[in-house]
């Protein structure tokens, strides 16, 4: 049997941990599942935000791609050596534990990676970078927040501002041009860029909007905006997920040809 033609690549998504009916629960928003299944043409699976329930070696030998999503939560500031965030700011320590532990191992193993919003920030923190805790409070910065939550959700994800794409990078290859409009909505952003990361795009206020891993041979991309919510009408959003899916298919072919370590 030709497995590479009959099986879809497997892409792991780390879940958020939240409370549902007074019980701890694990979940992923529909937009990411839709974009992976419909556009990347892969099989998404959810990894629980439960450190004791996740084994990195087992996961790496079972997947062809790794996605870290956006989230209502922020990365705990202690993760990048800053004082704790205010009590009013939602954090997800369980996701931090799993995502920041898995990410360096997944990248080292050559697994394609896509990080979106919080996932973009997790990539920066995993490489030793730091975050601006409230971008909208910084002098000279745009207000990148999503705005009025009483609006229909689809309006949250309308294009907000232009990005300047850095020449010669992965994002320029996907976009095919020097600028693009994006639906950037977030509270935090990159302060100090992590070592070994390459800036792929910046916002008009010079905030970093996309990054990649300089030394990675495989597809790696982190974006501060939300392409998963615009795959039905944005060529760039579709290109990001299509290219990620193609990279996962290459990884799948390599993985299925290689024996699983004893």
Secondary structure, 3 states (H helix, E strand, C coil): CCHHHHCCCEEEEECEEEEECCEEEEECCHHHHHHHHHHHCCEEEEECCCHHHCCHHHHHCCCCEEEECCCCCECCHHHHCCCCCCCCCCECHHHHHHHHHHHHHHHHCCCEEEEECHHHHHHHHHCCCCEECCHHHCCCCCCCCCCCCCCCHHHHCCCCEEEEECCCCHHHHHHCCCEEEECECCCCEECCCCCCEEEEEEECCCCEEEEEECCCCCCEEEECECHHHCCCCCHHHHHHHHHHHHHHHHHHHHHHHCCCCC
